[in-house]
Amino acid sequence: MKQNITLSMEKDLIRKSKILAAKREISISKLLSRELTRILSDEDLYESAQKRATARLKKGVHLGGKILATREELHERR
């Protein structure tokens, strides 16, 4: 469902936006809508990647080898 909003922007930004929208043969509304959609999509992808990376860090990575001594044995004072 679409809904109208009101924005306040600098006059120069509005002028440049009109020029860009005209070059792309779309309205300013469509231009802003596409850009916001792209930004939000990128944000969703970033959050998803961040969650996957955090899960991998929590799980850890097995680098092979065997544990031959406990931490206490390694640091035992003689």
MARBAZA-345155 format. One record per residue (C-alpha): x, y, z. Coordinates in steps of 0.2 Angstrom, whole numbers, plus 2048, in hexadecimal, padded with zeros to 3 digits. Layout:
% MARBAZA-345155
XYZ
...
***
This chain:
% MARBAZA-345155
800800800
8078117FB
806820806
80C832803
81983B80E
81F84C80F
83285080F
83C85F813
84C861809
85886E804
8538777F3
8638727EB
8608607EF
84F8617E8
8558697D8
86285C7D6
85684E7D9
84A8557CC
8588557BF
85D8437C4
84B83D7C3
8498457B2
85883D7AB
85282C7B1
8408307AB
83882D7BC
8308377C9
83A83D7D9
82E8337E3
8338237D9
8458287DA
8448297ED
83A81A7EF
84780F7E5
8558167EF
84D8137FF
8498017FA
85B7FE7F5
861805805
8557FB810
8597EB806
86C7EE808
8697F081B
85F7E081C
86E7D7812
87A7DE81E
8717D982E
86F7C8827
8817C6823
8857CD834
87B7C083D
8837B2833
8947B8837
8907BA849
8897A8849
8997A2841
8A47AB84E
89A7A385C
89C792855
8AE794852
8BA78B845
8C277B848
8D477C842
8D976A844
8E5763850
8E175B861
8E2762872
8F075987B
8EF76388C
8E376D896
8E677F899
8EB77C8AB
8F876F8A5
8FF77B899
9017898A6
90677E8B5
9147868BE
92277B8C2
***
